[in-house]
Every structure is written in C-alpha cells, then in structure tokens.
Amino acid sequence: MDGDHPCRECDGTGWVLYRSETKDGESEEAHRLCPKGHAPRYCMGSSSGHLCARPATVRCGPGYYCEEHSVAIQEGRDVDDPCEAI
C-alpha cells in the first residue's frame, strides 16, 4: 500500500464486501480477498485472552475490527469520530 492512501477496493483491510444469492433465493453479505492482492487484516479485538479470528471489516481510528468487536468499541467512542464500515 502507498503510505496513507488505502486501496479503493478494500480500504486497507484486504477484504471486499460482496452480496450473493443463497440457494433459497435470499441475499447475503460476505467478504472476499482484495482483487489487488492486499494482505487480509484480521480483527484486532480479543476475548478471553485470545485474538479474534474474524476478518476485519470495520475501521476504527488506527485499528481494524470485525463487526461484533466494532460495536463494543463504538459504544465507548466520541460521536464525532465514528467507526467506518469497510
């Protein structure tokens, strides 16, 4: 990546959101690896002393988190500085 300019596809996470159709015709959101080859980031959150193994799909300040951990982080953050969904 080039300095402070994250990838337009993955915003620096290495994961790109896409929607797919399930067998029963419903739509679901999923993540795939960045088509530009950026290394995937994983959630920086932890529980019970173990790092989270989920893909980091939300950026909060300098950190990247899964949706579950980003909710907990957002609750303690200033409203003027919200987390961004990637």
C-alpha positions as CSV (number, residue, x, y, z in Angstrom):
1,M,0.0,0.0,0.0
2,D,1.1,3.5,-0.7
3,G,1.6,5.4,2.6
4,D,-1.7,6.9,3.9
5,H,-3.7,6.1,0.8
6,P,-5.6,2.9,1.4
7,C,-6.8,0.7,-1.5
8,R,-10.1,1.9,-3.0
9,E,-11.3,-1.7,-3.2
10,C,-10.6,-2.9,0.3
11,D,-9.7,0.4,2.2
12,G,-6.7,-1.3,3.6
13,T,-8.4,-4.4,5.1
14,G,-7.6,-6.9,2.4
15,W,-11.3,-7.8,2.3
16,V,-14.0,-6.7,-0.1
17,L,-17.7,-6.9,0.6
18,Y,-19.9,-8.6,-1.9
19,R,-23.5,-9.8,-2.0
20,S,-24.5,-13.2,-3.2
21,E,-27.7,-15.2,-3.6
22,T,-28.4,-18.2,-1.5
23,K,-30.0,-21.4,-2.7
24,D,-33.3,-20.3,-1.4
25,G,-33.2,-17.0,-3.3
26,E,-32.2,-14.8,-0.3
27,S,-29.4,-12.3,-0.5
28,E,-26.4,-12.4,1.9
29,E,-23.3,-10.3,2.5
30,A,-19.9,-11.9,2.5
31,H,-16.3,-10.9,2.2
32,R,-13.7,-12.0,-0.4
33,L,-10.0,-11.2,-0.7
34,C,-9.0,-7.9,-2.3
35,P,-8.6,-8.4,-6.0
36,K,-5.5,-6.2,-6.0
37,G,-3.7,-8.7,-3.7
38,H,-3.5,-6.7,-0.5
39,A,-2.9,-8.9,2.6
40,P,-6.0,-9.5,4.6
41,R,-6.3,-8.0,8.0
42,Y,-8.0,-9.8,10.8
43,C,-9.8,-8.3,13.8
44,M,-7.6,-6.7,16.4
45,G,-10.2,-7.5,19.1
46,S,-9.9,-10.2,21.7
47,S,-11.9,-12.1,24.2
48,S,-10.8,-14.4,27.0
49,G,-7.2,-13.5,26.1
50,H,-7.4,-14.9,22.5
51,L,-7.3,-12.8,19.4
52,C,-10.4,-12.8,17.2
53,A,-10.1,-14.9,14.0
54,R,-12.8,-13.0,12.1
55,P,-12.0,-10.7,9.1
56,A,-11.5,-7.1,10.0
57,T,-14.4,-5.3,8.1
58,V,-14.7,-2.1,10.1
59,R,-12.0,0.6,10.7
60,C,-12.0,2.4,14.0
61,G,-9.2,5.0,14.1
62,P,-6.0,3.2,13.5
63,G,-7.4,-0.2,14.2
64,Y,-9.4,-2.8,12.2
65,Y,-12.2,-4.9,13.8
66,C,-14.9,-7.4,13.0
67,E,-18.5,-6.2,13.2
68,E,-19.0,-7.7,16.6
69,H,-16.0,-6.0,18.2
70,S,-16.6,-2.7,16.4
71,V,-20.0,-2.4,18.2
72,A,-18.3,-2.6,21.6
73,I,-15.6,-0.1,20.5
74,Q,-18.2,2.3,19.1
75,E,-20.1,2.4,22.4
76,G,-17.0,3.9,24.1
77,R,-16.0,6.4,21.3
78,D,-16.8,10.0,20.7
79,V,-19.8,10.5,18.4
80,D,-17.8,13.0,16.2
81,D,-15.3,10.2,15.4
82,P,-17.4,7.2,14.4
83,C,-16.1,3.9,13.1
84,E,-16.3,3.2,9.3
85,A,-17.8,0.1,7.8
86,I,-15.4,-1.1,5.1
